[in-house]
Amino acid sequence: MREVKRLFEDYKENVIALRKYEEQQIKEEYIKIQVSKWSPEKVDGGKIVKEDTKMAKRIDKANSTVIAIKRIKADLRPFLLALNKVSKEQKALLRSRYMKCRSVNEIAEEFDLSLSVTKDRLKKSEQRFYKLYQKYLQEVA
């Protein structure tokens, strides 16, 4: 089922992006902030000095990272809920097919099933997962 394949590809991309944003957020948390005494020129003249601009950019970047993380987690939520609601066997079949990128023949060997039974179970797993995904997607929206 093409839709399920696309959902798993999106899932992989979102997980990679989430890891990168979280790593970036951890690095940014360790930025040392220097407290400095402002000279009267800065206050009286109302000029923005480079140090002030750098700090504002760091804060904006940190805020955008937090927003991106929240957005990705919201995108992943219906997928993860649907994946956790299918049976263990269906989850294992879907993971083998779409996460491990195995062929139907390889899956049949892995689960010690005939090719026709594997195709049938995989199709039912895809249908059940997609139906649940659509349900959770509507609940989130």
ChimeraX attribute file (.defattr): number of C-alpha atoms within 10 A of each C-alpha:
attribute: neighborCount
match mode: 1-to-1
recipient: residues
	/A:1	10
	/A:2	7
	/A:3	11
	/A:4	17
	/A:5	16
	/A:6	12
	/A:7	16
	/A:8	17
	/A:9	13
	/A:10	15
	/A:11	18
	/A:12	15
	/A:13	12
	/A:14	18
	/A:15	14
	/A:16	11
	/A:17	15
	/A:18	20
	/A:19	12
	/A:20	14
	/A:21	20
	/A:22	15
	/A:23	11
	/A:24	14
	/A:25	18
	/A:26	12
	/A:27	11
	/A:28	15
	/A:29	9
	/A:30	8
	/A:31	10
	/A:32	7
	/A:33	7
	/A:34	8
	/A:35	6
	/A:36	6
	/A:37	6
	/A:38	8
	/A:39	8
	/A:40	9
	/A:41	9
	/A:42	11
	/A:43	10
	/A:44	8
	/A:45	8
	/A:46	9
	/A:47	10
	/A:48	10
	/A:49	9
	/A:50	9
	/A:51	10
	/A:52	10
	/A:53	11
	/A:54	11
	/A:55	14
	/A:56	12
	/A:57	12
	/A:58	13
	/A:59	13
	/A:60	12
	/A:61	15
	/A:62	19
	/A:63	13
	/A:64	14
	/A:65	19
	/A:66	14
	/A:67	13
	/A:68	16
	/A:69	20
	/A:70	13
	/A:71	13
	/A:72	17
	/A:73	15
	/A:74	14
	/A:75	16
	/A:76	19
	/A:77	15
	/A:78	20
	/A:79	21
	/A:80	14
	/A:81	16
	/A:82	20
	/A:83	20
	/A:84	13
	/A:85	14
	/A:86	17
	/A:87	13
	/A:88	11
	/A:89	13
	/A:90	20
	/A:91	19
	/A:92	16
	/A:93	25
	/A:94	26
	/A:95	15
	/A:96	18
	/A:97	18
	/A:98	17
	/A:99	15
	/A:100	10
	/A:101	13
	/A:102	16
	/A:103	11
	/A:104	17
	/A:105	14
	/A:106	15
	/A:107	22
	/A:108	18
	/A:109	12
	/A:110	12
	/A:111	13
	/A:112	10
	/A:113	14
	/A:114	12
	/A:115	15
	/A:116	12
	/A:117	11
	/A:118	20
	/A:119	16
	/A:120	11
	/A:121	17
	/A:122	22
	/A:123	16
	/A:124	13
	/A:125	21
	/A:126	22
	/A:127	15
	/A:128	17
	/A:129	24
	/A:130	19
	/A:131	13
	/A:132	19
	/A:133	22
	/A:134	13
	/A:135	14
	/A:136	17
	/A:137	18
	/A:138	9
	/A:139	9
	/A:140	10
	/A:141	6
